[in-house]
Amino acid sequence: MSNIAVIYYSVYGHTKKLADTAAASVAKSGATVKTFQIPETLSAEVLGKLGAVPRNNDPVIKPDDLKDFDGYIFVIPTRYGRAVAQFSAFFDMTGGLWFTQALSKKFATIITSTGTQHGGQETTALTTLPFFAHHGIIFVPLGYKSPIVTDMTEILGGSPWGSATLAGADGSRQPTEKELSLVEFHAGHFTEVVSQFVKGS
């Protein structure tokens, strides 16, 4: 049985909802799953001015926790077309794991949230790949296996790079039913890939 971590950062709750949906799909697919949040770097004062929702009780991940899992579903908010700074700060803490290549042959996939339709969902995934490459982590894209990726009947987040939502410039838009369905499909697909490798090894 594969062991998968869902790792997210959330200020307004959108990516928390995506992470919970992904975790439920992993469990439904028969793998063991644990949900973590990324360490916060902003002060309480700044978070208050941003109108951030309170942090929940999901454990805060530490770099060494990554060694315990076969794969990672990173749920990453986008800032200026790349991963939010909190994720970058966490990645920068993994130098010891890089030095020993402790994460080599692990798997990862990316779910994103952007403020607007063209806010950088694909570039967020693209600019996160160097972290995977340096650690020897294998990236698993979503591809076009779900018809939702090519759905043109409404504005939707998501691409062959991974599932996603659109939060709106003011954060008022919530993940839609189709977007959550795509997250569910994406996480199930990822779990299938990781579990196939674990079973074969």
ROSE-116506 format. One line per 10 residues: number of its first residue (from 1); for each residue x, y, z of N, C-alpha, C. Coordinates in steps of 0.1 Angstrom, whole numbers, plus 5000, padded with zeros to 4 digits. Example, Ala and Ser with C-alpha at 12.3 -4.5 7.8 and 13.67 -1.06 7.14 Angstrom:
% ROSE-116506
1	5132 4943 5078 5123 4955 5078 5132 4967 5078; 5128 4978 5071 5137 4989 5071 5129 5000 5079 .
% end
This chain:
% ROSE-116506
1	5008 4988 5000 5000 5000 5000 5009 5012 5000; 5006 5022 4991 5014 5034 4990 5010 5044 5001; 5019 5053 5005 5017 5062 5015 5019 5076 5009; 5009 5084 5010 5009 5097 5002 5006 5109 5012; 5014 5120 5010 5012 5132 5018 5005 5142 5009; 4995 5149 5014 4989 5160 5008 4994 5173 5016; 5001 5182 5009 5008 5193 5015 5003 5206 5009; 4998 5215 5017 4991 5227 5012 4995 5239 5020; 4993 5251 5014 4993 5263 5021 4981 5271 5018; 4974 5277 5028 4961 5284 5025 4960 5296 5033 .
11	4956 5307 5027 4953 5319 5034 4938 5321 5035; 4931 5319 5025 4917 5322 5024 4908 5309 5024; 4914 5297 5024 4906 5285 5025 4904 5277 5012; 4907 5284 5001 4905 5277 4988 4914 5264 4986; 4927 5266 4989 4935 5254 4987 4933 5244 4998; 4928 5248 5010 4925 5238 5020 4914 5229 5015; 4904 5235 5008 4893 5227 5003 4898 5218 4992; 4907 5222 4984 4913 5214 4973 4921 5202 4980; 4928 5205 4990 4936 5195 4997 4928 5185 5004; 4917 5189 5010 4907 5179 5016 4901 5170 5006 .
21	4898 5176 4994 4892 5168 4983 4902 5158 4978; 4915 5162 4976 4925 5153 4972 4928 5142 4982; 4928 5145 4995 4931 5135 5005 4920 5125 5005; 4907 5129 5004 4896 5120 5004 4897 5110 4992; 4902 5115 4980 4903 5107 4968 4914 5097 4970; 4925 5101 4976 4936 5092 4979 4932 5080 4987; 4925 5084 4998 4920 5073 5007 4910 5064 5000; 4901 5070 4992 4892 5062 4984 4899 5052 4975; 4910 5056 4970 4918 5048 4960 4926 5037 4967; 4926 5037 4980 4932 5026 4988 4945 5028 4993 .
31	4950 5041 4993 4963 5044 4998 4962 5050 5012; 4973 5050 5019 4973 5057 5032 4977 5072 5029; 4970 5081 5036 4972 5095 5033 4972 5103 5046; 4981 5114 5046 4981 5123 5057 4982 5137 5051; 4975 5146 5057 4975 5160 5053 4983 5169 5062; 4991 5177 5055 5000 5187 5062 4998 5201 5057; 5001 5211 5065 5002 5225 5060 5016 5230 5060; 5019 5239 5051 5033 5245 5050 5034 5255 5062; 5046 5256 5067 5049 5266 5078 5046 5280 5073; 5040 5288 5082 5037 5302 5079 5049 5310 5081 .
41	5050 5320 5072 5061 5330 5073 5057 5344 5076; 5044 5346 5075 5038 5359 5078 5035 5361 5092; 5036 5373 5097 5032 5376 5111 5017 5376 5113; 5012 5375 5125 4998 5375 5128 4992 5389 5124; 5000 5399 5125 4995 5413 5121 4993 5413 5106; 5002 5408 5099 5000 5409 5084 4989 5400 5080; 4988 5388 5086 4977 5379 5082 4963 5386 5085; 4963 5393 5096 4950 5400 5100 4947 5410 5090; 4956 5418 5085 4954 5428 5075 4949 5422 5062; 4954 5410 5059 4950 5403 5047 4936 5397 5048 .
51	4931 5396 5060 4918 5389 5062 4919 5374 5061; 4930 5369 5065 4933 5354 5064 4923 5347 5073; 4919 5335 5069 4911 5326 5077 4920 5320 5088; 4916 5317 5100 4924 5311 5110 4931 5298 5105; 4943 5295 5110 4950 5283 5106 4942 5271 5113; 4942 5260 5107 4935 5249 5113 4944 5239 5120; 4940 5228 5124 4948 5219 5132 4956 5209 5124; 4956 5209 5111 4965 5200 5103 4979 5203 5107; 4987 5192 5109 5001 5193 5113 5009 5201 5103; 5019 5209 5108 5028 5216 5100 5039 5207 5096 .
61	5042 5206 5083 5052 5197 5079 5066 5202 5082; 5075 5192 5084 5089 5194 5086 5096 5187 5075; 5108 5192 5070 5115 5185 5059 5116 5170 5061; 5120 5166 5073 5122 5151 5075 5110 5143 5073; 5098 5149 5075 5085 5142 5073 5084 5136 5058; 5091 5143 5049 5090 5139 5035 5095 5125 5033; 5104 5121 5041 5111 5108 5039 5101 5096 5042; 5090 5099 5049 5080 5089 5053 5070 5085 5042; 5071 5092 5031 5060 5090 5021 5066 5086 5007; 5057 5079 5000 5061 5075 4986 5058 5086 4976 .
71	5048 5095 4979 5044 5105 4970 5038 5117 4977; 5038 5128 4970 5034 5141 4976 5024 5148 4966; 5013 5152 4971 5004 5161 4963 5005 5175 4969; 5012 5183 4962 5015 5197 4966 5003 5206 4961; 4996 5212 4971 4985 5221 4967 4990 5236 4970; 4994 5242 4959 5002 5254 4959 4994 5267 4954; 4992 5277 4962 4986 5289 4957 4997 5296 4948; 4992 5304 4939 5001 5311 4930 5002 5326 4933; 5014 5330 4933 5017 5345 4934 5026 5349 4923; 5021 5358 4915 5029 5363 4903 5033 5352 4894 .
81	5025 5341 4892 5028 5331 4883 5038 5320 4888; 5040 5320 4901 5049 5310 4906 5044 5306 4920; 5051 5296 4926 5046 5291 4940 5047 5302 4950; 5038 5303 4959 5038 5312 4970 5050 5311 4978; 5055 5322 4984 5068 5323 4990 5069 5313 5002; 5058 5310 5008 5059 5300 5019 5063 5286 5014; 5059 5282 5003 5063 5270 4997 5078 5270 4993; 5082 5282 4987 5096 5283 4984 5105 5282 4996; 5101 5289 5007 5108 5288 5019 5110 5274 5025; 5099 5267 5024 5099 5253 5028 5109 5244 5019 .
91	5108 5246 5006 5117 5239 4997 5132 5242 5001; 5134 5255 5004 5148 5259 5008 5153 5252 5020; 5144 5247 5029 5148 5240 5041 5152 5225 5039; 5151 5220 5026 5153 5206 5024 5167 5203 5019; 5177 5212 5021 5190 5209 5017 5196 5196 5022; 5194 5193 5034 5199 5181 5040 5194 5168 5032; 5181 5169 5028 5175 5158 5021 5181 5157 5007; 5184 5169 5001 5190 5169 4988 5204 5163 4988; 5212 5167 4999 5226 5162 5000 5226 5147 5000; 5217 5141 5007 5217 5126 5008 5208 5119 4997 .
101	5201 5128 4989 5192 5123 4979 5181 5113 4985; 5177 5117 4997 5167 5109 5004 5153 5109 4998; 5151 5118 4989 5137 5118 4982 5138 5113 4968; 5149 5107 4964 5150 5101 4950 5140 5090 4948; 5134 5090 4937 5124 5080 4933 5111 5081 4941; 5109 5093 4947 5096 5096 4953 5088 5103 4941; 5075 5104 4943 5066 5110 4932 5059 5123 4937; 5056 5131 4928 5049 5144 4932 5040 5148 4921; 5029 5155 4925 5021 5162 4915 5016 5175 4921; 5011 5184 4913 5008 5197 4918 4993 5201 4915 .
111	4987 5207 4925 4973 5213 4923 4975 5228 4927; 4969 5237 4919 4971 5251 4921 4958 5259 4923; 4960 5271 4927 4949 5281 4928 4954 5294 4924; 4947 5300 4915 4951 5314 4910 4939 5323 4912; 4942 5336 4912 4932 5346 4914 4924 5348 4901; 4930 5346 4889 4924 5349 4877 4926 5337 4867; 4919 5338 4856 4919 5327 4846 4933 5325 4841; 4941 5336 4839 4954 5335 4833 4965 5339 4843; 4962 5335 4856 4971 5339 4867 4983 5331 4869; 4986 5321 4861 4998 5313 4862 4997 5299 4867 .
121	4986 5292 4865 4985 5278 4869 4995 5269 4863; 4998 5271 4850 5008 5262 4844 5022 5266 4848; 5024 5279 4849 5038 5284 4852 5041 5280 4866; 5032 5280 4875 5034 5275 4889 5040 5261 4889; 5033 5252 4881 5038 5239 4881 5052 5238 4874; 5053 5246 4863 5066 5245 4856 5078 5250 4864; 5076 5261 4872 5087 5266 4879 5089 5259 4892; 5081 5249 4895 5083 5240 4907 5091 5228 4903; 5092 5225 4890 5099 5213 4886 5114 5213 4889; 5121 5224 4889 5135 5223 4894 5137 5217 4908 .
131	5128 5220 4917 5129 5214 4930 5128 5199 4929; 5119 5194 4921 5117 5180 4919 5130 5174 4913; 5135 5180 4903 5146 5175 4895 5159 5174 4904; 5161 5184 4913 5173 5184 4921 5172 5173 4932; 5160 5169 4936 5158 5159 4946 5156 5145 4939; 5155 5144 4926 5152 5132 4920 5138 5127 4921; 5129 5137 4924 5115 5134 4926 5108 5133 4912; 5100 5123 4910 5093 5121 4897 5080 5128 4896; 5079 5138 4886 5067 5145 4885 5056 5138 4877; 5044 5137 4882 5033 5131 4875 5022 5141 4871 .
141	5021 5144 4859 5011 5154 4854 4997 5148 4854; 4987 5156 4852 4974 5151 4851 4971 5146 4837; 4977 5153 4827 4974 5150 4813 4959 5153 4809; 4954 5146 4799 4941 5149 4794 4932 5137 4796; 4934 5129 4807 4926 5117 4809 4912 5120 4813; 4910 5132 4819 4897 5136 4823 4891 5146 4813; 4878 5144 4809 4872 5153 4799 4870 5167 4805; 4871 5169 4818 4869 5182 4824 4881 5192 4819; 4892 5186 4817 4904 5194 4812 4901 5202 4799; 4892 5196 4791 4889 5202 4778 4875 5208 4778 .
151	4869 5208 4789 4855 5214 4790 4855 5229 4787; 4847 5233 4777 4847 5247 4773 4833 5253 4776; 4825 5246 4784 4812 5251 4787 4811 5262 4798; 4822 5263 4805 4823 5273 4816 4838 5276 4819; 4840 5287 4826 4854 5290 4830 4858 5281 4841; 4869 5274 4839 4874 5264 4849 4889 5265 4851; 4893 5261 4863 4907 5260 4865 4911 5245 4861; 4924 5244 4859 4929 5230 4855 4936 5230 4842; 4946 5221 4840 4953 5220 4827 4959 5206 4828; 4966 5202 4817 4973 5189 4817 4984 5189 4828 .
161	4989 5200 4833 4999 5201 4843 4993 5197 4857; 4980 5199 4859 4973 5196 4871 4960 5203 4873; 4952 5198 4883 4939 5204 4886 4941 5217 4893; 4931 5225 4893 4933 5239 4899 4919 5245 4901; 4919 5256 4908 4907 5265 4909 4911 5279 4906; 4900 5287 4905 4902 5302 4903 4895 5308 4915; 4903 5316 4923 4897 5321 4935 4891 5335 4933; 4893 5341 4921 4888 5355 4919 4898 5365 4925; 4899 5376 4919 4909 5386 4923 4907 5390 4937; 4895 5390 4942 4892 5393 4956 4890 5381 4965 .
171	4892 5369 4960 4891 5357 4968 4877 5352 4970; 4867 5358 4963 4853 5355 4966 4848 5342 4959; 4855 5338 4948 4851 5327 4941 4855 5314 4948; 4847 5304 4950 4850 5292 4956 4851 5281 4945; 4859 5270 4948 4860 5259 4938 4847 5254 4934; 4845 5252 4921 4832 5247 4916 4832 5232 4917; 4820 5227 4914 4818 5212 4915 4827 5205 4905; 4828 5211 4893 4836 5205 4882 4851 5205 4886; 4855 5217 4892 4869 5218 4896 4873 5208 4907; 4864 5206 4917 4866 5196 4927 4865 5182 4922 .
181	4857 5180 4912 4857 5167 4905 4870 5164 4898; 4876 5174 4892 4889 5173 4886 4900 5170 4896; 4899 5177 4907 4909 5174 4918 4908 5160 4923; 4896 5155 4924 4893 5141 4929 4899 5131 4918; 4897 5134 4906 4902 5125 4895 4917 5126 4895; 4923 5138 4896 4937 5140 4896 4944 5132 4907; 4939 5133 4919 4945 5127 4931 4944 5112 4930; 4932 5107 4924 4931 5093 4922 4940 5087 4912; 4942 5095 4901 4952 5091 4890 4966 5091 4896; 4970 5101 4904 4983 5101 4910 4985 5089 4919 .
191	4975 5086 4927 4976 5075 4936 4978 5062 4929; 4971 5060 4918 4972 5048 4909 4987 5047 4904; 4992 5058 4900 5006 5057 4895 5016 5053 4906; 5015 5060 4917 5024 5057 4928 5022 5043 4933; 5010 5039 4935 5007 5025 4940 5012 5014 4931; 5012 5017 4918 5017 5008 4908 5032 5006 4910; 5039 5017 4912 5053 5017 4914 5057 5009 4927; 5050 5013 4938 5052 5006 4951 5050 4991 4950; 5039 4987 4943 5036 4973 4942 5047 4966 4934; 5052 4973 4923 5062 4967 4915 5076 4966 4921 .
201	5078 4975 4931 5092 4975 4937 5092 4965 4948 .
% end
